[in-house]
Amino acid sequence: MEYTRYEKARIIGARALQLAYGAPPLIKIPEGISDPLALAEVEFSEGVIPIVVIK
């Protein structure tokens, strides 16, 4: 599914907030990444974030 830049920002932001509050990562954390936002971006690019946009 193709997301608009607004949908993508909302999904990544929501997931980063979850990670910042202690949610377990859905992937093995790549070396050099300690920022929740960066980890959320990697999870998004791999397509593992369980957030759905209803249109």
PDBQT receptor file of N, H, CA, C and O in Angstrom, charges set to zero:
ATOM      1  N   MET A   1       0.843  -1.183   0.000  1.00  0.00    +0.000 N 
ATOM      2  CA  MET A   1       0.000   0.000   0.000  1.00  0.00    +0.000 C 
ATOM      3  C   MET A   1       0.888   1.247   0.000  1.00  0.00    +0.000 C 
ATOM      4  O   MET A   1       1.894   1.312   0.706  1.00  0.00    +0.000 OA
ATOM      5  N   GLU A   2       0.509   2.189  -0.772  1.00  0.00    +0.000 N 
ATOM      6  H   GLU A   2      -0.308   2.137  -1.345  1.00  0.00    +0.000 HD
ATOM      7  CA  GLU A   2       1.251   3.450  -0.867  1.00  0.00    +0.000 C 
ATOM      8  C   GLU A   2       0.624   4.469   0.087  1.00  0.00    +0.000 C 
ATOM      9  O   GLU A   2      -0.581   4.721   0.048  1.00  0.00    +0.000 OA
ATOM     10  N   TYR A   3       1.465   5.046   0.941  1.00  0.00    +0.000 N 
ATOM     11  H   TYR A   3       2.444   4.842   0.973  1.00  0.00    +0.000 HD
ATOM     12  CA  TYR A   3       0.991   6.028   1.910  1.00  0.00    +0.000 C 
ATOM     13  C   TYR A   3       1.367   7.438   1.470  1.00  0.00    +0.000 C 
ATOM     14  O   TYR A   3       2.381   7.643   0.802  1.00  0.00    +0.000 OA
ATOM     15  N   THR A   4       0.537   8.408   1.856  1.00  0.00    +0.000 N 
ATOM     16  H   THR A   4      -0.286   8.242   2.399  1.00  0.00    +0.000 HD
ATOM     17  CA  THR A   4       0.913   9.802   1.641  1.00  0.00    +0.000 C 
ATOM     18  C   THR A   4       1.994  10.142   2.662  1.00  0.00    +0.000 C 
ATOM     19  O   THR A   4       2.208   9.395   3.617  1.00  0.00    +0.000 OA
ATOM     20  N   ARG A   5       2.662  11.251   2.465  1.00  0.00    +0.000 N 
ATOM     21  H   ARG A   5       2.487  11.859   1.689  1.00  0.00    +0.000 HD
ATOM     22  CA  ARG A   5       3.722  11.626   3.407  1.00  0.00    +0.000 C 
ATOM     23  C   ARG A   5       3.152  11.914   4.791  1.00  0.00    +0.000 C 
ATOM     24  O   ARG A   5       3.846  11.745   5.794  1.00  0.00    +0.000 OA
ATOM     25  N   TYR A   6       1.912  12.342   4.853  1.00  0.00    +0.000 N 
ATOM     26  H   TYR A   6       1.349  12.479   4.038  1.00  0.00    +0.000 HD
ATOM     27  CA  TYR A   6       1.270  12.624   6.134  1.00  0.00    +0.000 C 
ATOM     28  C   TYR A   6       0.951  11.327   6.887  1.00  0.00    +0.000 C 
ATOM     29  O   TYR A   6       1.153  11.235   8.097  1.00  0.00    +0.000 OA
ATOM     30  N   GLU A   7       0.454  10.339   6.159  1.00  0.00    +0.000 N 
ATOM     31  H   GLU A   7       0.290  10.414   5.175  1.00  0.00    +0.000 HD
ATOM     32  CA  GLU A   7       0.168   9.045   6.761  1.00  0.00    +0.000 C 
ATOM     33  C   GLU A   7       1.462   8.390   7.247  1.00  0.00    +0.000 C 
ATOM     34  O   GLU A   7       1.513   7.831   8.343  1.00  0.00    +0.000 OA
ATOM     35  N   LYS A   8       2.490   8.465   6.430  1.00  0.00    +0.000 N 
ATOM     36  H   LYS A   8       2.448   8.919   5.540  1.00  0.00    +0.000 HD
ATOM     37  CA  LYS A   8       3.780   7.887   6.791  1.00  0.00    +0.000 C 
ATOM     38  C   LYS A   8       4.331   8.559   8.055  1.00  0.00    +0.000 C 
ATOM     39  O   LYS A   8       4.813   7.877   8.959  1.00  0.00    +0.000 OA
ATOM     40  N   ALA A   9       4.260   9.875   8.117  1.00  0.00    +0.000 N 
ATOM     41  H   ALA A   9       3.868  10.429   7.383  1.00  0.00    +0.000 HD
ATOM     42  CA  ALA A   9       4.749  10.607   9.290  1.00  0.00    +0.000 C 
ATOM     43  C   ALA A   9       3.951  10.228  10.529  1.00  0.00    +0.000 C 
ATOM     44  O   ALA A   9       4.527  10.073  11.606  1.00  0.00    +0.000 OA
ATOM     45  N   ARG A  10       2.652  10.079  10.398  1.00  0.00    +0.000 N 
ATOM     46  H   ARG A  10       2.185  10.205   9.524  1.00  0.00    +0.000 HD
ATOM     47  CA  ARG A  10       1.799   9.735  11.541  1.00  0.00    +0.000 C 
ATOM     48  C   ARG A  10       2.096   8.333  12.044  1.00  0.00    +0.000 C 
ATOM     49  O   ARG A  10       2.159   8.111  13.253  1.00  0.00    +0.000 OA
ATOM     50  N   ILE A  11       2.280   7.383  11.135  1.00  0.00    +0.000 N 
ATOM     51  H   ILE A  11       2.229   7.563  10.152  1.00  0.00    +0.000 HD
ATOM     52  CA  ILE A  11       2.567   6.001  11.512  1.00  0.00    +0.000 C 
ATOM     53  C   ILE A  11       3.927   5.912  12.203  1.00  0.00    +0.000 C 
ATOM     54  O   ILE A  11       4.050   5.294  13.260  1.00  0.00    +0.000 OA
ATOM     55  N   ILE A  12       4.940   6.526  11.608  1.00  0.00    +0.000 N 
ATOM     56  H   ILE A  12       4.840   7.028  10.749  1.00  0.00    +0.000 HD
ATOM     57  CA  ILE A  12       6.284   6.481  12.192  1.00  0.00    +0.000 C 
ATOM     58  C   ILE A  12       6.305   7.198  13.538  1.00  0.00    +0.000 C 
ATOM     59  O   ILE A  12       6.931   6.725  14.486  1.00  0.00    +0.000 OA
ATOM     60  N   GLY A  13       5.624   8.334  13.623  1.00  0.00    +0.000 N 
ATOM     61  H   GLY A  13       5.116   8.718  12.852  1.00  0.00    +0.000 HD
ATOM     62  CA  GLY A  13       5.580   9.074  14.881  1.00  0.00    +0.000 C 
ATOM     63  C   GLY A  13       4.886   8.298  15.983  1.00  0.00    +0.000 C 
ATOM     64  O   GLY A  13       5.349   8.286  17.123  1.00  0.00    +0.000 OA
ATOM     65  N   ALA A  14       3.782   7.652  15.652  1.00  0.00    +0.000 N 
ATOM     66  H   ALA A  14       3.406   7.661  14.726  1.00  0.00    +0.000 HD
ATOM     67  CA  ALA A  14       3.054   6.865  16.648  1.00  0.00    +0.000 C 
ATOM     68  C   ALA A  14       3.893   5.684  17.127  1.00  0.00    +0.000 C 
ATOM     69  O   ALA A  14       3.921   5.375  18.318  1.00  0.00    +0.000 OA
ATOM     70  N   ARG A  15       4.567   5.034  16.202  1.00  0.00    +0.000 N 
ATOM     71  H   ARG A  15       4.544   5.285  15.234  1.00  0.00    +0.000 HD
ATOM     72  CA  ARG A  15       5.408   3.885  16.572  1.00  0.00    +0.000 C 
ATOM     73  C   ARG A  15       6.618   4.337  17.395  1.00  0.00    +0.000 C 
ATOM     74  O   ARG A  15       7.009   3.655  18.342  1.00  0.00    +0.000 OA
ATOM     75  N   ALA A  16       7.208   5.473  17.044  1.00  0.00    +0.000 N 
ATOM     76  H   ALA A  16       6.890   6.028  16.274  1.00  0.00    +0.000 HD
ATOM     77  CA  ALA A  16       8.344   5.997  17.803  1.00  0.00    +0.000 C 
ATOM     78  C   ALA A  16       7.922   6.310  19.240  1.00  0.00    +0.000 C 
ATOM     79  O   ALA A  16       8.686   6.074  20.176  1.00  0.00    +0.000 OA
ATOM     80  N   LEU A  17       6.727   6.831  19.415  1.00  0.00    +0.000 N 
ATOM     81  H   LEU A  17       6.106   7.023  18.654  1.00  0.00    +0.000 HD
ATOM     82  CA  LEU A  17       6.216   7.114  20.753  1.00  0.00    +0.000 C 
ATOM     83  C   LEU A  17       6.041   5.822  21.547  1.00  0.00    +0.000 C 
ATOM     84  O   LEU A  17       6.384   5.762  22.728  1.00  0.00    +0.000 OA
ATOM     85  N   GLN A  18       5.513   4.798  20.901  1.00  0.00    +0.000 N 
ATOM     86  H   GLN A  18       5.235   4.847  19.941  1.00  0.00    +0.000 HD
ATOM     87  CA  GLN A  18       5.373   3.505  21.560  1.00  0.00    +0.000 C 
ATOM     88  C   GLN A  18       6.731   2.977  22.006  1.00  0.00    +0.000 C 
ATOM     89  O   GLN A  18       6.878   2.500  23.131  1.00  0.00    +0.000 OA
ATOM     90  N   LEU A  19       7.723   3.064  21.122  1.00  0.00    +0.000 N 
ATOM     91  H   LEU A  19       7.604   3.451  20.208  1.00  0.00    +0.000 HD
ATOM     92  CA  LEU A  19       9.067   2.589  21.455  1.00  0.00    +0.000 C 
ATOM     93  C   LEU A  19       9.679   3.398  22.594  1.00  0.00    +0.000 C 
ATOM     94  O   LEU A  19      10.351   2.843  23.464  1.00  0.00    +0.000 OA
ATOM     95  N   ALA A  20       9.447   4.704  22.586  1.00  0.00    +0.000 N 
ATOM     96  H   ALA A  20       8.902   5.155  21.880  1.00  0.00    +0.000 HD
ATOM     97  CA  ALA A  20       9.987   5.567  23.632  1.00  0.00    +0.000 C 
ATOM     98  C   ALA A  20       9.388   5.230  24.998  1.00  0.00    +0.000 C 
ATOM     99  O   ALA A  20      10.042   5.416  26.024  1.00  0.00    +0.000 OA
ATOM    100  N   TYR A  21       8.163   4.741  25.015  1.00  0.00    +0.000 N 
ATOM    101  H   TYR A  21       7.631   4.590  24.181  1.00  0.00    +0.000 HD
ATOM    102  CA  TYR A  21       7.511   4.378  26.262  1.00  0.00    +0.000 C 
ATOM    103  C   TYR A  21       7.744   2.917  26.650  1.00  0.00    +0.000 C 
ATOM    104  O   TYR A  21       7.120   2.409  27.582  1.00  0.00    +0.000 OA
ATOM    105  N   GLY A  22       8.646   2.246  25.929  1.00  0.00    +0.000 N 
ATOM    106  H   GLY A  22       9.152   2.659  25.172  1.00  0.00    +0.000 HD
ATOM    107  CA  GLY A  22       9.043   0.910  26.346  1.00  0.00    +0.000 C 
ATOM    108  C   GLY A  22       8.469  -0.253  25.577  1.00  0.00    +0.000 C 
ATOM    109  O   GLY A  22       8.665  -1.398  25.985  1.00  0.00    +0.000 OA
ATOM    110  N   ALA A  23       7.770  -0.018  24.485  1.00  0.00    +0.000 N 
ATOM    111  H   ALA A  23       7.611   0.912  24.153  1.00  0.00    +0.000 HD
ATOM    112  CA  ALA A  23       7.252  -1.122  23.684  1.00  0.00    +0.000 C 
ATOM    113  C   ALA A  23       8.428  -1.912  23.101  1.00  0.00    +0.000 C 
ATOM    114  O   ALA A  23       9.450  -1.331  22.735  1.00  0.00    +0.000 OA
ATOM    115  N   PRO A  24       8.279  -3.238  23.017  1.00  0.00    +0.000 N 
ATOM    116  CA  PRO A  24       9.381  -4.024  22.463  1.00  0.00    +0.000 C 
ATOM    117  C   PRO A  24       9.517  -3.800  20.957  1.00  0.00    +0.000 C 
ATOM    118  O   PRO A  24       8.512  -3.685  20.255  1.00  0.00    +0.000 OA
ATOM    119  N   PRO A  25      10.752  -3.737  20.459  1.00  0.00    +0.000 N 
ATOM    120  CA  PRO A  25      10.951  -3.584  19.015  1.00  0.00    +0.000 C 
ATOM    121  C   PRO A  25      10.469  -4.827  18.266  1.00  0.00    +0.000 C 
ATOM    122  O   PRO A  25      10.534  -5.938  18.791  1.00  0.00    +0.000 OA
ATOM    123  N   LEU A  26       9.993  -4.637  17.055  1.00  0.00    +0.000 N 
ATOM    124  H   LEU A  26       9.940  -3.734  16.628  1.00  0.00    +0.000 HD
ATOM    125  CA  LEU A  26       9.472  -5.739  16.253  1.00  0.00    +0.000 C 
ATOM    126  C   LEU A  26      10.543  -6.366  15.369  1.00  0.00    +0.000 C 
ATOM    127  O   LEU A  26      10.297  -7.372  14.703  1.00  0.00    +0.000 OA
ATOM    128  N   ILE A  27      11.727  -5.771  15.364  1.00  0.00    +0.000 N 
ATOM    129  H   ILE A  27      11.928  -4.954  15.905  1.00  0.00    +0.000 HD
ATOM    130  CA  ILE A  27      12.851  -6.290  14.590  1.00  0.00    +0.000 C 
ATOM    131  C   ILE A  27      14.084  -6.308  15.484  1.00  0.00    +0.000 C 
ATOM    132  O   ILE A  27      14.097  -5.707  16.559  1.00  0.00    +0.000 OA
ATOM    133  N   LYS A  28      15.107  -6.995  15.030  1.00  0.00    +0.000 N 
ATOM    134  H   LYS A  28      15.096  -7.483  14.157  1.00  0.00    +0.000 HD
ATOM    135  CA  LYS A  28      16.383  -6.942  15.732  1.00  0.00    +0.000 C 
ATOM    136  C   LYS A  28      16.947  -5.539  15.513  1.00  0.00    +0.000 C 
ATOM    137  O   LYS A  28      16.997  -5.059  14.380  1.00  0.00    +0.000 OA
ATOM    138  N   ILE A  29      17.368  -4.886  16.584  1.00  0.00    +0.000 N 
ATOM    139  H   ILE A  29      17.328  -5.276  17.504  1.00  0.00    +0.000 HD
ATOM    140  CA  ILE A  29      17.833  -3.502  16.488  1.00  0.00    +0.000 C 
ATOM    141  C   ILE A  29      19.161  -3.461  15.734  1.00  0.00    +0.000 C 
ATOM    142  O   ILE A  29      20.138  -4.069  16.172  1.00  0.00    +0.000 OA
ATOM    143  N   PRO A  30      19.207  -2.747  14.603  1.00  0.00    +0.000 N 
ATOM    144  CA  PRO A  30      20.458  -2.633  13.853  1.00  0.00    +0.000 C 
ATOM    145  C   PRO A  30      21.519  -1.900  14.676  1.00  0.00    +0.000 C 
ATOM    146  O   PRO A  30      21.201  -1.035  15.493  1.00  0.00    +0.000 OA
ATOM    147  N   GLU A  31      22.766  -2.258  14.450  1.00  0.00    +0.000 N 
ATOM    148  H   GLU A  31      23.024  -2.960  13.786  1.00  0.00    +0.000 HD
ATOM    149  CA  GLU A  31      23.865  -1.636  15.179  1.00  0.00    +0.000 C 
ATOM    150  C   GLU A  31      23.929  -0.146  14.857  1.00  0.00    +0.000 C 
ATOM    151  O   GLU A  31      23.809   0.255  13.700  1.00  0.00    +0.000 OA
ATOM    152  N   GLY A  32      24.117   0.654  15.876  1.00  0.00    +0.000 N 
ATOM    153  H   GLY A  32      24.215   0.329  16.816  1.00  0.00    +0.000 HD
ATOM    154  CA  GLY A  32      24.237   2.096  15.697  1.00  0.00    +0.000 C 
ATOM    155  C   GLY A  32      22.935   2.860  15.842  1.00  0.00    +0.000 C 
ATOM    156  O   GLY A  32      22.928   4.088  15.768  1.00  0.00    +0.000 OA
ATOM    157  N   ILE A  33      21.831   2.152  16.049  1.00  0.00    +0.000 N 
ATOM    158  H   ILE A  33      21.837   1.154  16.109  1.00  0.00    +0.000 HD
ATOM    159  CA  ILE A  33      20.539   2.838  16.206  1.00  0.00    +0.000 C 
ATOM    160  C   ILE A  33      20.122   2.770  17.673  1.00  0.00    +0.000 C 
ATOM    161  O   ILE A  33      19.950   1.686  18.231  1.00  0.00    +0.000 OA
ATOM    162  N   SER A  34      19.962   3.933  18.283  1.00  0.00    +0.000 N 
ATOM    163  H   SER A  34      20.101   4.813  17.829  1.00  0.00    +0.000 HD
ATOM    164  CA  SER A  34      19.490   3.981  19.665  1.00  0.00    +0.000 C 
ATOM    165  C   SER A  34      18.296   4.915  19.816  1.00  0.00    +0.000 C 
ATOM    166  O   SER A  34      17.675   4.968  20.878  1.00  0.00    +0.000 OA
ATOM    167  N   ASP A  35      17.975   5.645  18.762  1.00  0.00    +0.000 N 
ATOM    168  H   ASP A  35      18.479   5.602  17.900  1.00  0.00    +0.000 HD
ATOM    169  CA  ASP A  35      16.885   6.610  18.764  1.00  0.00    +0.000 C 
ATOM    170  C   ASP A  35      15.568   5.920  18.394  1.00  0.00    +0.000 C 
ATOM    171  O   ASP A  35      15.525   5.206  17.392  1.00  0.00    +0.000 OA
ATOM    172  N   PRO A  36      14.494   6.109  19.170  1.00  0.00    +0.000 N 
ATOM    173  CA  PRO A  36      13.215   5.482  18.836  1.00  0.00    +0.000 C 
ATOM    174  C   PRO A  36      12.687   5.886  17.452  1.00  0.00    +0.000 C 
ATOM    175  O   PRO A  36      12.080   5.067  16.762  1.00  0.00    +0.000 OA
ATOM    176  N   LEU A  37      12.912   7.126  17.047  1.00  0.00    +0.000 N 
ATOM    177  H   LEU A  37      13.405   7.791  17.607  1.00  0.00    +0.000 HD
ATOM    178  CA  LEU A  37      12.441   7.575  15.739  1.00  0.00    +0.000 C 
ATOM    179  C   LEU A  37      13.166   6.840  14.614  1.00  0.00    +0.000 C 
ATOM    180  O   LEU A  37      12.545   6.421  13.638  1.00  0.00    +0.000 OA
ATOM    181  N   ALA A  38      14.473   6.689  14.754  1.00  0.00    +0.000 N 
ATOM    182  H   ALA A  38      14.977   7.030  15.546  1.00  0.00    +0.000 HD
ATOM    183  CA  ALA A  38      15.245   5.976  13.731  1.00  0.00    +0.000 C 
ATOM    184  C   ALA A  38      14.823   4.511  13.661  1.00  0.00    +0.000 C 
ATOM    185  O   ALA A  38      14.719   3.947  12.572  1.00  0.00    +0.000 OA
ATOM    186  N   LEU A  39      14.581   3.899  14.808  1.00  0.00    +0.000 N 
ATOM    187  H   LEU A  39      14.665   4.357  15.692  1.00  0.00    +0.000 HD
ATOM    188  CA  LEU A  39      14.134   2.504  14.825  1.00  0.00    +0.000 C 
ATOM    189  C   LEU A  39      12.752   2.376  14.193  1.00  0.00    +0.000 C 
ATOM    190  O   LEU A  39      12.493   1.421  13.460  1.00  0.00    +0.000 OA
ATOM    191  N   ALA A  40      11.865   3.327  14.469  1.00  0.00    +0.000 N 
ATOM    192  H   ALA A  40      12.075   4.102  15.064  1.00  0.00    +0.000 HD
ATOM    193  CA  ALA A  40      10.525   3.306  13.872  1.00  0.00    +0.000 C 
ATOM    194  C   ALA A  40      10.615   3.439  12.351  1.00  0.00    +0.000 C 
ATOM    195  O   ALA A  40       9.844   2.804  11.632  1.00  0.00    +0.000 OA
ATOM    196  N   GLU A  41      11.537   4.249  11.858  1.00  0.00    +0.000 N 
ATOM    197  H   GLU A  41      12.164   4.765  12.442  1.00  0.00    +0.000 HD
ATOM    198  CA  GLU A  41      11.721   4.387  10.410  1.00  0.00    +0.000 C 
ATOM    199  C   GLU A  41      12.189   3.076   9.786  1.00  0.00    +0.000 C 
ATOM    200  O   GLU A  41      11.744   2.709   8.699  1.00  0.00    +0.000 OA
ATOM    201  N   VAL A  42      13.082   2.375  10.470  1.00  0.00    +0.000 N 
ATOM    202  H   VAL A  42      13.444   2.673  11.353  1.00  0.00    +0.000 HD
ATOM    203  CA  VAL A  42      13.556   1.080   9.966  1.00  0.00    +0.000 C 
ATOM    204  C   VAL A  42      12.412   0.073   9.981  1.00  0.00    +0.000 C 
ATOM    205  O   VAL A  42      12.237  -0.675   9.019  1.00  0.00    +0.000 OA
ATOM    206  N   GLU A  43      11.640   0.043  11.048  1.00  0.00    +0.000 N 
ATOM    207  H   GLU A  43      11.783   0.650  11.830  1.00  0.00    +0.000 HD
ATOM    208  CA  GLU A  43      10.489  -0.864  11.117  1.00  0.00    +0.000 C 
ATOM    209  C   GLU A  43       9.497  -0.554   9.995  1.00  0.00    +0.000 C 
ATOM    210  O   GLU A  43       8.946  -1.468   9.382  1.00  0.00    +0.000 OA
ATOM    211  N   PHE A  44       9.273   0.728   9.729  1.00  0.00    +0.000 N 
ATOM    212  H   PHE A  44       9.720   1.471  10.228  1.00  0.00    +0.000 HD
ATOM    213  CA  PHE A  44       8.349   1.105   8.651  1.00  0.00    +0.000 C 
ATOM    214  C   PHE A  44       8.869   0.625   7.300  1.00  0.00    +0.000 C 
ATOM    215  O   PHE A  44       8.111   0.084   6.495  1.00  0.00    +0.000 OA
ATOM    216  N   SER A  45      10.156   0.824   7.056  1.00  0.00    +0.000 N 
ATOM    217  H   SER A  45      10.771   1.264   7.710  1.00  0.00    +0.000 HD
ATOM    218  CA  SER A  45      10.724   0.433   5.759  1.00  0.00    +0.000 C 
ATOM    219  C   SER A  45      10.679  -1.075   5.564  1.00  0.00    +0.000 C 
ATOM    220  O   SER A  45      10.616  -1.551   4.430  1.00  0.00    +0.000 OA
ATOM    221  N   GLU A  46      10.709  -1.835   6.661  1.00  0.00    +0.000 N 
ATOM    222  H   GLU A  46      10.760  -1.449   7.582  1.00  0.00    +0.000 HD
ATOM    223  CA  GLU A  46      10.615  -3.294   6.566  1.00  0.00    +0.000 C 
ATOM    224  C   GLU A  46       9.170  -3.782   6.576  1.00  0.00    +0.000 C 
ATOM    225  O   GLU A  46       8.916  -4.968   6.361  1.00  0.00    +0.000 OA
ATOM    226  N   GLY A  47       8.224  -2.882   6.824  1.00  0.00    +0.000 N 
ATOM    227  H   GLY A  47       8.430  -1.919   6.998  1.00  0.00    +0.000 HD
ATOM    228  CA  GLY A  47       6.807  -3.228   6.757  1.00  0.00    +0.000 C 
ATOM    229  C   GLY A  47       6.298  -4.059   7.914  1.00  0.00    +0.000 C 
ATOM    230  O   GLY A  47       5.385  -4.865   7.735  1.00  0.00    +0.000 OA
ATOM    231  N   VAL A  48       6.867  -3.883   9.106  1.00  0.00    +0.000 N 
ATOM    232  H   VAL A  48       7.609  -3.228   9.252  1.00  0.00    +0.000 HD
ATOM    233  CA  VAL A  48       6.444  -4.702  10.234  1.00  0.00    +0.000 C 
ATOM    234  C   VAL A  48       5.590  -3.950  11.256  1.00  0.00    +0.000 C 
ATOM    235  O   VAL A  48       5.170  -4.541  12.251  1.00  0.00    +0.000 OA
ATOM    236  N   ILE A  49       5.329  -2.690  11.039  1.00  0.00    +0.000 N 
ATOM    237  H   ILE A  49       5.670  -2.210  10.230  1.00  0.00    +0.000 HD
ATOM    238  CA  ILE A  49       4.532  -1.917  12.002  1.00  0.00    +0.000 C 
ATOM    239  C   ILE A  49       3.059  -2.298  11.861  1.00  0.00    +0.000 C 
ATOM    240  O   ILE A  49       2.490  -2.198  10.774  1.00  0.00    +0.000 OA
ATOM    241  N   PRO A  50       2.438  -2.741  12.973  1.00  0.00    +0.000 N 
ATOM    242  CA  PRO A  50       1.049  -3.197  12.904  1.00  0.00    +0.000 C 
ATOM    243  C   PRO A  50       0.033  -2.055  13.041  1.00  0.00    +0.000 C 
ATOM    244  O   PRO A  50      -0.897  -2.142  13.843  1.00  0.00    +0.000 OA
ATOM    245  N   ILE A  51       0.210  -1.015  12.277  1.00  0.00    +0.000 N 
ATOM    246  H   ILE A  51       0.965  -0.944  11.626  1.00  0.00    +0.000 HD
ATOM    247  CA  ILE A  51      -0.724   0.102  12.273  1.00  0.00    +0.000 C 
ATOM    248  C   ILE A  51      -1.317   0.194  10.876  1.00  0.00    +0.000 C 
ATOM    249  O   ILE A  51      -0.588   0.169   9.884  1.00  0.00    +0.000 OA
ATOM    250  N   VAL A  52      -2.648   0.300  10.797  1.00  0.00    +0.000 N 
ATOM    251  H   VAL A  52      -3.240   0.320  11.603  1.00  0.00    +0.000 HD
ATOM    252  CA  VAL A  52      -3.340   0.302   9.518  1.00  0.00    +0.000 C 
ATOM    253  C   VAL A  52      -4.039   1.637   9.312  1.00  0.00    +0.000 C 
ATOM    254  O   VAL A  52      -4.617   2.188  10.249  1.00  0.00    +0.000 OA
ATOM    255  N   VAL A  53      -3.989   2.156   8.099  1.00  0.00    +0.000 N 
ATOM    256  H   VAL A  53      -3.519   1.708   7.338  1.00  0.00    +0.000 HD
ATOM    257  CA  VAL A  53      -4.696   3.386   7.734  1.00  0.00    +0.000 C 
ATOM    258  C   VAL A  53      -5.967   2.978   7.010  1.00  0.00    +0.000 C 
ATOM    259  O   VAL A  53      -5.920   2.283   5.995  1.00  0.00    +0.000 OA
ATOM    260  N   ILE A  54      -7.089   3.409   7.531  1.00  0.00    +0.000 N 
ATOM    261  H   ILE A  54      -7.128   3.973   8.356  1.00  0.00    +0.000 HD
ATOM    262  CA  ILE A  54      -8.385   3.116   6.899  1.00  0.00    +0.000 C 
ATOM    263  C   ILE A  54      -8.791   4.332   6.073  1.00  0.00    +0.000 C 
ATOM    264  O   ILE A  54      -8.889   5.441   6.599  1.00  0.00    +0.000 OA
ATOM    265  N   LYS A  55      -9.024   4.125   4.796  1.00  0.00    +0.000 N 
ATOM    266  H   LYS A  55      -8.944   3.225   4.369  1.00  0.00    +0.000 HD
ATOM    267  CA  LYS A  55      -9.390   5.236   3.913  1.00  0.00    +0.000 C 
ATOM    268  C   LYS A  55     -10.847   5.173   3.544  1.00  0.00    +0.000 C 
ATOM    269  O   LYS A  55     -11.335   6.029   2.805  1.00  0.00    +0.000 OA
TER     270      LYS A  55
